[in-house]
Amino acid sequence: MVRKNDLILLLVIFCSMGAGIGFPNLGKVFLPYPLYLMMFLLFLSFLKIEFVEVLQNIKKTTSIILVLCLLKLLIIPAGLFFLTQAIWPEYALPVLLLSGISTGVVAPFISGLLNATTLLVLMMVVISSLLVPFTLPALVELLMGQTIEVSFLSMVKILTMVVFVPAFGVILLRHLVPSFLKKLERAQFPVSLVIFACINLGVFAKYSSFFMERLNKLAEIILVAFLLSAIYHIVGFLVTWGRKKEDRLAGAISFAYINNVLIIVFSSQFFGPLSPTLAAMYMLPFFTMIVPARIMGNFLK
């Protein structure tokens, strides 16, 4: 079931996208800041994650975590890249970027809604976030080759800064001023909404002319986003075949509920408008696919 806060988030996302496209001069104020806003957004999202607890429990599920990370960060994005390149080439890079990003920091909350194994999802969030600054640039470099003019080290530098700085910031402040973090956590949702809006204003103002000329392409992009979400869910269920129901749901959640906002910021740094737009439109299946996932989970034994 879609919650009130989910609807508010979707409203903010699409209104800020529309404002960035329709009023680019307003959005240009935020052009220099999406990267730093994303870092603060991840900082807020990491507030609820106990990194030490996750690492202490990793021995219990080492084998399944290794398999899921290998699939999530390398095999699935590479497979979808080649498939998309064969049937819909212009989406090959956007699909690679979106498929190769880490499990989203909101995924543990989704696992609670669907009665999945939350510890497994939580470990996927932490481990995939630590690995993605290296795996995603390597995939882009390897698969795209000379078709892009972006250095491997530049991509690693950006993703490392965006992911590691907020994570270490939370760990440090949790020891120094835990009371401040608790107050900040209570204001997380409204502050996150403001950050989402500012990121979208900055990113979509940059590509305003592209969208004004090709608004009809948004329907196509939304279709691709839903197809990808369905594939992620199904693959997550299949690769955990033979495990208990809660683990299979956790597999689907780990693959489908991703850090798409990080791709909005990352791809807007290096690539054209199609990649950040697909990542933004993934917000639609991100929330609406919760109900089908719950229904599908009911059929599992």
GUMI-377537 format. One record per residue (C-alpha): residue in one letter; x, y, z. Coordinates in Angstrom, 1 decimal, padded with zeros to 4 digits. Example, Ala and Ser with C-alpha at 12.3 -4.5 7.8 and 13.67 -1.06 7.14 Angstrom:
2
<atom><code>A</code><east>012.3</east><north>-004.5</north><up>007.8</up></atom>
<atom><code>S</code><east>013.7</east><north>-001.1</north><up>007.1</up></atom>
END
This chain:
301
<atom><code>M</code><east>000.0</east><north>000.0</north><up>000.0</up></atom>
<atom><code>V</code><east>001.3</east><north>003.5</north><up>-000.9</up></atom>
<atom><code>R</code><east>001.7</east><north>005.7</north><up>002.1</up></atom>
<atom><code>K</code><east>000.9</east><north>009.4</north><up>002.4</up></atom>
<atom><code>N</code><east>004.6</east><north>010.3</north><up>002.6</up></atom>
<atom><code>D</code><east>005.2</east><north>008.3</north><up>-000.6</up></atom>
<atom><code>L</code><east>002.6</east><north>010.4</north><up>-002.5</up></atom>
<atom><code>I</code><east>004.1</east><north>013.6</north><up>-001.1</up></atom>
<atom><code>L</code><east>007.6</east><north>012.5</north><up>-002.2</up></atom>
<atom><code>L</code><east>006.3</east><north>011.7</north><up>-005.7</up></atom>
<atom><code>L</code><east>004.6</east><north>015.1</north><up>-005.9</up></atom>
<atom><code>V</code><east>007.8</east><north>016.9</north><up>-004.9</up></atom>
<atom><code>I</code><east>009.8</east><north>014.9</north><up>-007.3</up></atom>
<atom><code>F</code><east>007.6</east><north>015.6</north><up>-010.3</up></atom>
<atom><code>C</code><east>006.9</east><north>019.2</north><up>-009.5</up></atom>
<atom><code>S</code><east>010.6</east><north>020.0</north><up>-009.1</up></atom>
<atom><code>M</code><east>011.4</east><north>018.2</north><up>-012.3</up></atom>
<atom><code>G</code><east>008.7</east><north>020.2</north><up>-014.1</up></atom>
<atom><code>A</code><east>009.9</east><north>023.4</north><up>-012.5</up></atom>
<atom><code>G</code><east>013.5</east><north>022.7</north><up>-013.6</up></atom>
<atom><code>I</code><east>012.4</east><north>022.0</north><up>-017.2</up></atom>
<atom><code>G</code><east>009.8</east><north>024.8</north><up>-017.4</up></atom>
<atom><code>F</code><east>011.8</east><north>027.5</north><up>-015.5</up></atom>
<atom><code>P</code><east>015.5</east><north>026.8</north><up>-016.1</up></atom>
<atom><code>N</code><east>016.6</east><north>030.1</north><up>-014.8</up></atom>
<atom><code>L</code><east>015.2</east><north>029.2</north><up>-011.4</up></atom>
<atom><code>G</code><east>016.9</east><north>025.8</north><up>-011.5</up></atom>
<atom><code>K</code><east>020.2</east><north>027.2</north><up>-012.6</up></atom>
<atom><code>V</code><east>020.7</east><north>028.6</north><up>-009.1</up></atom>
<atom><code>F</code><east>021.2</east><north>024.9</north><up>-008.0</up></atom>
<atom><code>L</code><east>023.4</east><north>023.8</north><up>-010.9</up></atom>
<atom><code>P</code><east>026.7</east><north>023.7</north><up>-008.9</up></atom>
<atom><code>Y</code><east>025.2</east><north>021.9</north><up>-005.9</up></atom>
<atom><code>P</code><east>023.5</east><north>018.5</north><up>-006.8</up></atom>
<atom><code>L</code><east>026.6</east><north>016.5</north><up>-005.9</up></atom>
<atom><code>Y</code><east>026.9</east><north>018.0</north><up>-002.5</up></atom>
<atom><code>L</code><east>023.2</east><north>017.8</north><up>-001.9</up></atom>
<atom><code>M</code><east>023.3</east><north>014.1</north><up>-002.7</up></atom>
<atom><code>M</code><east>026.1</east><north>013.6</north><up>-000.2</up></atom>
<atom><code>F</code><east>023.9</east><north>015.2</north><up>002.5</up></atom>
<atom><code>L</code><east>020.9</east><north>013.2</north><up>001.4</up></atom>
<atom><code>L</code><east>022.9</east><north>010.0</north><up>001.8</up></atom>
<atom><code>F</code><east>024.2</east><north>011.3</north><up>005.2</up></atom>
<atom><code>L</code><east>020.6</east><north>011.5</north><up>006.3</up></atom>
<atom><code>S</code><east>019.7</east><north>008.1</north><up>005.0</up></atom>
<atom><code>F</code><east>022.7</east><north>006.5</north><up>006.7</up></atom>
<atom><code>L</code><east>021.5</east><north>007.8</north><up>010.1</up></atom>
<atom><code>K</code><east>019.4</east><north>004.7</north><up>010.7</up></atom>
<atom><code>I</code><east>022.1</east><north>002.2</north><up>009.7</up></atom>
<atom><code>E</code><east>024.4</east><north>000.7</north><up>012.4</up></atom>
<atom><code>F</code><east>027.5</east><north>-000.1</north><up>010.3</up></atom>
<atom><code>V</code><east>029.2</east><north>-002.0</north><up>013.1</up></atom>
<atom><code>E</code><east>026.2</east><north>-004.2</north><up>013.7</up></atom>
<atom><code>V</code><east>026.0</east><north>-005.1</north><up>010.0</up></atom>
<atom><code>L</code><east>029.7</east><north>-006.0</north><up>009.7</up></atom>
<atom><code>Q</code><east>029.5</east><north>-008.1</north><up>012.9</up></atom>
<atom><code>N</code><east>026.7</east><north>-010.2</north><up>011.4</up></atom>
<atom><code>I</code><east>028.1</east><north>-010.6</north><up>007.9</up></atom>
<atom><code>K</code><east>029.8</east><north>-014.0</north><up>008.8</up></atom>
<atom><code>K</code><east>026.3</east><north>-015.5</north><up>009.2</up></atom>
<atom><code>T</code><east>025.4</east><north>-014.8</north><up>005.5</up></atom>
<atom><code>T</code><east>028.7</east><north>-014.5</north><up>003.7</up></atom>
<atom><code>S</code><east>027.9</east><north>-016.9</north><up>000.9</up></atom>
<atom><code>I</code><east>024.5</east><north>-015.4</north><up>000.0</up></atom>
<atom><code>I</code><east>025.8</east><north>-011.8</north><up>000.3</up></atom>
<atom><code>L</code><east>028.7</east><north>-012.6</north><up>-002.1</up></atom>
<atom><code>V</code><east>026.4</east><north>-014.1</north><up>-004.6</up></atom>
<atom><code>L</code><east>023.9</east><north>-011.2</north><up>-004.4</up></atom>
<atom><code>C</code><east>026.6</east><north>-008.6</north><up>-004.7</up></atom>
<atom><code>L</code><east>028.2</east><north>-010.3</north><up>-007.6</up></atom>
<atom><code>L</code><east>024.8</east><north>-010.4</north><up>-009.4</up></atom>
<atom><code>K</code><east>023.7</east><north>-007.0</north><up>-008.3</up></atom>
<atom><code>L</code><east>026.8</east><north>-005.0</north><up>-009.2</up></atom>
<atom><code>L</code><east>028.3</east><north>-007.0</north><up>-012.1</up></atom>
<atom><code>I</code><east>026.4</east><north>-009.8</north><up>-013.8</up></atom>
<atom><code>I</code><east>022.9</east><north>-008.3</north><up>-014.0</up></atom>
<atom><code>P</code><east>024.0</east><north>-004.8</north><up>-015.2</up></atom>
<atom><code>A</code><east>026.3</east><north>-006.4</north><up>-017.8</up></atom>
<atom><code>G</code><east>023.6</east><north>-008.8</north><up>-019.0</up></atom>
<atom><code>L</code><east>020.9</east><north>-006.0</north><up>-019.2</up></atom>
<atom><code>F</code><east>023.5</east><north>-003.8</north><up>-021.0</up></atom>
<atom><code>F</code><east>024.0</east><north>-006.3</north><up>-023.8</up></atom>
<atom><code>L</code><east>020.3</east><north>-007.1</north><up>-024.0</up></atom>
<atom><code>T</code><east>019.4</east><north>-003.4</north><up>-024.3</up></atom>
<atom><code>Q</code><east>022.3</east><north>-002.7</north><up>-026.7</up></atom>
<atom><code>A</code><east>020.8</east><north>-005.4</north><up>-029.0</up></atom>
<atom><code>I</code><east>017.2</east><north>-004.2</north><up>-029.0</up></atom>
<atom><code>W</code><east>017.2</east><north>-000.5</north><up>-027.8</up></atom>
<atom><code>P</code><east>020.7</east><north>000.8</north><up>-028.1</up></atom>
<atom><code>E</code><east>020.2</east><north>004.4</north><up>-026.9</up></atom>
<atom><code>Y</code><east>019.2</east><north>003.0</north><up>-023.5</up></atom>
<atom><code>A</code><east>022.2</east><north>000.7</north><up>-023.1</up></atom>
<atom><code>L</code><east>024.2</east><north>003.2</north><up>-021.0</up></atom>
<atom><code>P</code><east>021.3</east><north>004.5</north><up>-018.9</up></atom>
<atom><code>V</code><east>020.2</east><north>000.9</north><up>-018.2</up></atom>
<atom><code>L</code><east>023.8</east><north>-000.1</north><up>-017.2</up></atom>
<atom><code>L</code><east>024.1</east><north>002.8</north><up>-014.8</up></atom>
<atom><code>L</code><east>020.8</east><north>002.2</north><up>-013.1</up></atom>
<atom><code>S</code><east>021.2</east><north>-001.5</north><up>-012.9</up></atom>
<atom><code>G</code><east>024.8</east><north>-001.3</north><up>-011.5</up></atom>
<atom><code>I</code><east>024.1</east><north>001.1</north><up>-008.7</up></atom>
<atom><code>S</code><east>024.0</east><north>000.0</north><up>-005.0</up></atom>
<atom><code>T</code><east>021.0</east><north>-001.2</north><up>-003.0</up></atom>
<atom><code>G</code><east>019.0</east><north>001.8</north><up>-001.8</up></atom>
<atom><code>V</code><east>019.2</east><north>003.1</north><up>001.8</up></atom>
<atom><code>V</code><east>015.4</east><north>002.9</north><up>001.9</up></atom>
<atom><code>A</code><east>015.4</east><north>-000.8</north><up>001.1</up></atom>
<atom><code>P</code><east>015.5</east><north>-002.0</north><up>004.8</up></atom>
<atom><code>F</code><east>012.2</east><north>000.0</north><up>005.3</up></atom>
<atom><code>I</code><east>010.6</east><north>-001.8</north><up>002.3</up></atom>
<atom><code>S</code><east>011.8</east><north>-005.1</north><up>003.7</up></atom>
<atom><code>G</code><east>009.9</east><north>-004.4</north><up>006.9</up></atom>
<atom><code>L</code><east>006.7</east><north>-003.7</north><up>004.9</up></atom>
<atom><code>L</code><east>007.0</east><north>-007.0</north><up>003.0</up></atom>
<atom><code>N</code><east>008.2</east><north>-009.1</north><up>006.0</up></atom>
<atom><code>A</code><east>011.5</east><north>-009.9</north><up>004.3</up></atom>
<atom><code>T</code><east>014.8</east><north>-010.7</north><up>006.0</up></atom>
<atom><code>T</code><east>015.8</east><north>-007.2</north><up>006.9</up></atom>
<atom><code>L</code><east>019.3</east><north>-008.1</north><up>008.1</up></atom>
<atom><code>L</code><east>020.1</east><north>-009.5</north><up>004.7</up></atom>
<atom><code>V</code><east>018.8</east><north>-006.3</north><up>003.0</up></atom>
<atom><code>L</code><east>020.7</east><north>-004.1</north><up>005.4</up></atom>
<atom><code>M</code><east>023.9</east><north>-005.9</north><up>004.7</up></atom>
<atom><code>M</code><east>023.3</east><north>-005.5</north><up>000.9</up></atom>
<atom><code>V</code><east>022.9</east><north>-001.8</north><up>001.5</up></atom>
<atom><code>V</code><east>026.2</east><north>-001.4</north><up>003.3</up></atom>
<atom><code>I</code><east>028.4</east><north>-003.9</north><up>001.2</up></atom>
<atom><code>S</code><east>027.0</east><north>-002.8</north><up>-002.2</up></atom>
<atom><code>S</code><east>027.5</east><north>000.9</north><up>-001.2</up></atom>
<atom><code>L</code><east>031.1</east><north>000.3</north><up>-000.3</up></atom>
<atom><code>L</code><east>031.8</east><north>-001.6</north><up>-003.5</up></atom>
<atom><code>V</code><east>029.9</east><north>000.5</north><up>-006.1</up></atom>
<atom><code>P</code><east>032.4</east><north>003.3</north><up>-006.3</up></atom>
<atom><code>F</code><east>034.7</east><north>000.8</north><up>-007.9</up></atom>
<atom><code>T</code><east>032.4</east><north>-001.7</north><up>-009.7</up></atom>
<atom><code>L</code><east>030.2</east><north>000.8</north><up>-011.6</up></atom>
<atom><code>P</code><east>033.1</east><north>002.9</north><up>-013.1</up></atom>
<atom><code>A</code><east>034.8</east><north>-000.3</north><up>-014.1</up></atom>
<atom><code>L</code><east>031.7</east><north>-001.6</north><up>-015.8</up></atom>
<atom><code>V</code><east>031.2</east><north>001.6</north><up>-017.7</up></atom>
<atom><code>E</code><east>034.9</east><north>001.7</north><up>-018.7</up></atom>
<atom><code>L</code><east>034.9</east><north>-002.0</north><up>-019.8</up></atom>
<atom><code>L</code><east>031.6</east><north>-002.1</north><up>-021.6</up></atom>
<atom><code>M</code><east>031.4</east><north>001.3</north><up>-023.1</up></atom>
<atom><code>G</code><east>035.1</east><north>001.6</north><up>-023.9</up></atom>
<atom><code>Q</code><east>036.0</east><north>004.4</north><up>-026.3</up></atom>
<atom><code>T</code><east>032.4</east><north>005.4</north><up>-026.8</up></atom>
<atom><code>I</code><east>032.6</east><north>007.7</north><up>-023.8</up></atom>
<atom><code>E</code><east>035.2</east><north>010.3</north><up>-022.9</up></atom>
<atom><code>V</code><east>035.2</east><north>010.0</north><up>-019.2</up></atom>
<atom><code>S</code><east>038.1</east><north>008.7</north><up>-017.2</up></atom>
<atom><code>F</code><east>037.8</east><north>005.7</north><up>-014.9</up></atom>
<atom><code>L</code><east>039.5</east><north>007.6</north><up>-012.1</up></atom>
<atom><code>S</code><east>037.1</east><north>010.5</north><up>-012.4</up></atom>
<atom><code>M</code><east>034.1</east><north>008.3</north><up>-011.9</up></atom>
<atom><code>V</code><east>035.7</east><north>006.5</north><up>-009.0</up></atom>
<atom><code>K</code><east>036.6</east><north>009.8</north><up>-007.4</up></atom>
<atom><code>I</code><east>033.0</east><north>011.1</north><up>-007.6</up></atom>
<atom><code>L</code><east>031.3</east><north>007.9</north><up>-006.3</up></atom>
<atom><code>T</code><east>033.9</east><north>007.4</north><up>-003.6</up></atom>
<atom><code>M</code><east>033.4</east><north>011.0</north><up>-002.3</up></atom>
<atom><code>V</code><east>029.6</east><north>010.8</north><up>-002.5</up></atom>
<atom><code>V</code><east>029.3</east><north>007.4</north><up>-000.7</up></atom>
<atom><code>F</code><east>032.2</east><north>007.3</north><up>001.8</up></atom>
<atom><code>V</code><east>032.2</east><north>010.8</north><up>003.1</up></atom>
<atom><code>P</code><east>028.6</east><north>010.7</north><up>004.4</up></atom>
<atom><code>A</code><east>029.1</east><north>007.2</north><up>005.8</up></atom>
<atom><code>F</code><east>032.2</east><north>008.2</north><up>007.7</up></atom>
<atom><code>G</code><east>030.5</east><north>011.4</north><up>008.8</up></atom>
<atom><code>V</code><east>027.7</east><north>009.5</north><up>010.4</up></atom>
<atom><code>I</code><east>030.1</east><north>007.1</north><up>012.1</up></atom>
<atom><code>L</code><east>032.1</east><north>009.9</north><up>013.5</up></atom>
<atom><code>L</code><east>029.2</east><north>012.1</north><up>014.7</up></atom>
<atom><code>R</code><east>027.5</east><north>009.1</north><up>016.2</up></atom>
<atom><code>H</code><east>030.4</east><north>008.9</north><up>018.7</up></atom>
<atom><code>L</code><east>030.8</east><north>012.6</north><up>019.2</up></atom>
<atom><code>V</code><east>027.3</east><north>014.1</north><up>019.2</up></atom>
<atom><code>P</code><east>024.7</east><north>011.3</north><up>019.2</up></atom>
<atom><code>S</code><east>022.0</east><north>013.5</north><up>020.6</up></atom>
<atom><code>F</code><east>022.3</east><north>015.9</north><up>017.6</up></atom>
<atom><code>L</code><east>022.0</east><north>013.0</north><up>015.1</up></atom>
<atom><code>K</code><east>018.8</east><north>011.9</north><up>016.9</up></atom>
<atom><code>K</code><east>017.3</east><north>015.3</north><up>016.5</up></atom>
<atom><code>L</code><east>018.4</east><north>015.4</north><up>012.8</up></atom>
<atom><code>E</code><east>016.8</east><north>012.0</north><up>012.3</up></atom>
<atom><code>R</code><east>013.4</east><north>013.3</north><up>013.4</up></atom>
<atom><code>A</code><east>013.6</east><north>016.0</north><up>010.7</up></atom>
<atom><code>Q</code><east>014.8</east><north>013.6</north><up>008.1</up></atom>
<atom><code>F</code><east>011.8</east><north>013.4</north><up>005.9</up></atom>
<atom><code>P</code><east>011.0</east><north>017.2</north><up>005.4</up></atom>
<atom><code>V</code><east>014.7</east><north>017.9</north><up>005.0</up></atom>
<atom><code>S</code><east>015.0</east><north>015.1</north><up>002.4</up></atom>
<atom><code>L</code><east>012.1</east><north>016.5</north><up>000.4</up></atom>
<atom><code>V</code><east>013.9</east><north>019.9</north><up>000.2</up></atom>
<atom><code>I</code><east>017.1</east><north>018.2</north><up>-001.0</up></atom>
<atom><code>F</code><east>015.2</east><north>016.1</north><up>-003.6</up></atom>
<atom><code>A</code><east>013.6</east><north>019.3</north><up>-005.0</up></atom>
<atom><code>C</code><east>016.9</east><north>021.2</north><up>-005.1</up></atom>
<atom><code>I</code><east>018.7</east><north>018.3</north><up>-006.8</up></atom>
<atom><code>N</code><east>016.0</east><north>018.0</north><up>-009.5</up></atom>
<atom><code>L</code><east>015.9</east><north>021.7</north><up>-010.1</up></atom>
<atom><code>G</code><east>019.6</east><north>021.8</north><up>-010.7</up></atom>
<atom><code>V</code><east>019.8</east><north>018.6</north><up>-012.9</up></atom>
<atom><code>F</code><east>016.7</east><north>019.2</north><up>-015.0</up></atom>
<atom><code>A</code><east>017.4</east><north>022.9</north><up>-015.6</up></atom>
<atom><code>K</code><east>020.7</east><north>021.7</north><up>-017.2</up></atom>
<atom><code>Y</code><east>018.7</east><north>019.7</north><up>-019.8</up></atom>
<atom><code>S</code><east>015.6</east><north>022.0</north><up>-020.1</up></atom>
<atom><code>S</code><east>015.9</east><north>022.5</north><up>-023.9</up></atom>
<atom><code>F</code><east>016.2</east><north>018.8</north><up>-024.5</up></atom>
<atom><code>F</code><east>013.0</east><north>018.0</north><up>-022.6</up></atom>
<atom><code>M</code><east>011.0</east><north>021.0</north><up>-024.1</up></atom>
<atom><code>E</code><east>011.8</east><north>019.6</north><up>-027.5</up></atom>
<atom><code>R</code><east>011.1</east><north>015.9</north><up>-026.7</up></atom>
<atom><code>L</code><east>008.4</east><north>015.8</north><up>-024.0</up></atom>
<atom><code>N</code><east>006.8</east><north>012.8</north><up>-025.7</up></atom>
<atom><code>K</code><east>009.9</east><north>010.7</north><up>-024.9</up></atom>
<atom><code>L</code><east>008.9</east><north>010.8</north><up>-021.2</up></atom>
<atom><code>A</code><east>006.3</east><north>008.1</north><up>-021.7</up></atom>
<atom><code>E</code><east>008.9</east><north>005.8</north><up>-023.3</up></atom>
<atom><code>I</code><east>011.3</east><north>006.4</north><up>-020.5</up></atom>
<atom><code>I</code><east>008.6</east><north>005.6</north><up>-017.9</up></atom>
<atom><code>L</code><east>008.0</east><north>002.3</north><up>-019.7</up></atom>
<atom><code>V</code><east>011.7</east><north>001.4</north><up>-019.6</up></atom>
<atom><code>A</code><east>011.7</east><north>002.2</north><up>-015.8</up></atom>
<atom><code>F</code><east>008.8</east><north>-000.1</north><up>-015.1</up></atom>
<atom><code>L</code><east>010.3</east><north>-002.9</north><up>-017.3</up></atom>
<atom><code>L</code><east>013.6</east><north>-002.7</north><up>-015.4</up></atom>
<atom><code>S</code><east>011.8</east><north>-002.7</north><up>-012.0</up></atom>
<atom><code>A</code><east>009.9</east><north>-005.9</north><up>-013.0</up></atom>
<atom><code>I</code><east>013.1</east><north>-007.6</north><up>-014.2</up></atom>
<atom><code>Y</code><east>014.9</east><north>-006.7</north><up>-010.9</up></atom>
<atom><code>H</code><east>012.1</east><north>-008.1</north><up>-008.8</up></atom>
<atom><code>I</code><east>011.9</east><north>-011.4</north><up>-010.8</up></atom>
<atom><code>V</code><east>015.6</east><north>-011.9</north><up>-010.9</up></atom>
<atom><code>G</code><east>015.8</east><north>-011.3</north><up>-007.2</up></atom>
<atom><code>F</code><east>013.2</east><north>-014.0</north><up>-006.6</up></atom>
<atom><code>L</code><east>014.8</east><north>-016.5</north><up>-009.0</up></atom>
<atom><code>V</code><east>018.4</east><north>-016.2</north><up>-007.7</up></atom>
<atom><code>T</code><east>017.4</east><north>-017.0</north><up>-004.2</up></atom>
<atom><code>W</code><east>015.4</east><north>-020.0</north><up>-005.3</up></atom>
<atom><code>G</code><east>015.4</east><north>-022.7</north><up>-002.7</up></atom>
<atom><code>R</code><east>015.8</east><north>-020.4</north><up>000.3</up></atom>
<atom><code>K</code><east>013.0</east><north>-019.4</north><up>002.7</up></atom>
<atom><code>K</code><east>010.4</east><north>-017.0</north><up>001.6</up></atom>
<atom><code>E</code><east>011.8</east><north>-014.1</north><up>003.6</up></atom>
<atom><code>D</code><east>015.2</east><north>-014.4</north><up>001.9</up></atom>
<atom><code>R</code><east>013.7</east><north>-014.5</north><up>-001.5</up></atom>
<atom><code>L</code><east>011.8</east><north>-011.3</north><up>-000.8</up></atom>
<atom><code>A</code><east>015.0</east><north>-009.8</north><up>000.5</up></atom>
<atom><code>G</code><east>016.7</east><north>-010.8</north><up>-002.8</up></atom>
<atom><code>A</code><east>014.0</east><north>-009.0</north><up>-004.8</up></atom>
<atom><code>I</code><east>014.2</east><north>-005.9</north><up>-002.6</up></atom>
<atom><code>S</code><east>018.0</east><north>-005.7</north><up>-002.8</up></atom>
<atom><code>F</code><east>017.9</east><north>-005.7</north><up>-006.6</up></atom>
<atom><code>A</code><east>014.8</east><north>-003.5</north><up>-007.2</up></atom>
<atom><code>Y</code><east>015.0</east><north>-000.8</north><up>-004.5</up></atom>
<atom><code>I</code><east>018.2</east><north>001.0</north><up>-005.5</up></atom>
<atom><code>N</code><east>020.0</east><north>004.3</north><up>-005.0</up></atom>
<atom><code>N</code><east>018.5</east><north>005.8</north><up>-008.2</up></atom>
<atom><code>V</code><east>018.9</east><north>009.4</north><up>-006.9</up></atom>
<atom><code>L</code><east>022.7</east><north>008.8</north><up>-006.8</up></atom>
<atom><code>I</code><east>022.5</east><north>007.9</north><up>-010.5</up></atom>
<atom><code>I</code><east>020.6</east><north>011.1</north><up>-011.2</up></atom>
<atom><code>V</code><east>023.5</east><north>013.1</north><up>-009.7</up></atom>
<atom><code>F</code><east>026.3</east><north>010.9</north><up>-010.9</up></atom>
<atom><code>S</code><east>025.1</east><north>010.6</north><up>-014.5</up></atom>
<atom><code>S</code><east>024.4</east><north>014.3</north><up>-014.8</up></atom>
<atom><code>Q</code><east>028.1</east><north>014.9</north><up>-014.0</up></atom>
<atom><code>F</code><east>029.3</east><north>012.8</north><up>-016.9</up></atom>
<atom><code>F</code><east>026.6</east><north>011.8</north><up>-019.4</up></atom>
<atom><code>G</code><east>023.6</east><north>013.2</north><up>-021.4</up></atom>
<atom><code>P</code><east>020.0</east><north>013.8</north><up>-020.2</up></atom>
<atom><code>L</code><east>018.7</east><north>010.3</north><up>-020.9</up></atom>
<atom><code>S</code><east>020.5</east><north>008.6</north><up>-018.0</up></atom>
<atom><code>P</code><east>019.4</east><north>011.1</north><up>-015.2</up></atom>
<atom><code>T</code><east>015.9</east><north>011.1</north><up>-016.6</up></atom>
<atom><code>L</code><east>015.5</east><north>007.3</north><up>-016.5</up></atom>
<atom><code>A</code><east>016.9</east><north>007.4</north><up>-012.9</up></atom>
<atom><code>A</code><east>014.4</east><north>010.0</north><up>-011.9</up></atom>
<atom><code>M</code><east>011.5</east><north>008.2</north><up>-013.6</up></atom>
<atom><code>Y</code><east>012.4</east><north>005.1</north><up>-011.6</up></atom>
<atom><code>M</code><east>010.8</east><north>006.8</north><up>-008.7</up></atom>
<atom><code>L</code><east>007.4</east><north>005.7</north><up>-010.1</up></atom>
<atom><code>P</code><east>008.0</east><north>001.9</north><up>-010.0</up></atom>
<atom><code>F</code><east>010.1</east><north>002.4</north><up>-006.9</up></atom>
<atom><code>F</code><east>006.9</east><north>003.0</north><up>-004.9</up></atom>
<atom><code>T</code><east>004.1</east><north>001.5</north><up>-007.0</up></atom>
<atom><code>M</code><east>005.8</east><north>-001.9</north><up>-007.4</up></atom>
<atom><code>I</code><east>005.6</east><north>-002.5</north><up>-003.6</up></atom>
<atom><code>V</code><east>002.0</east><north>-003.9</north><up>-003.9</up></atom>
<atom><code>P</code><east>002.8</east><north>-006.3</north><up>-006.8</up></atom>
<atom><code>A</code><east>005.9</east><north>-007.4</north><up>-004.9</up></atom>
<atom><code>R</code><east>003.8</east><north>-008.2</north><up>-001.8</up></atom>
<atom><code>I</code><east>001.3</east><north>-010.1</north><up>-003.9</up></atom>
<atom><code>M</code><east>004.1</east><north>-012.1</north><up>-005.5</up></atom>
<atom><code>G</code><east>005.6</east><north>-012.8</north><up>-002.1</up></atom>
<atom><code>N</code><east>002.2</east><north>-014.3</north><up>-001.0</up></atom>
<atom><code>F</code><east>002.6</east><north>-017.0</north><up>-003.6</up></atom>
<atom><code>L</code><east>006.0</east><north>-018.0</north><up>-002.2</up></atom>
<atom><code>K</code><east>006.4</east><north>-020.9</north><up>000.2</up></atom>
END
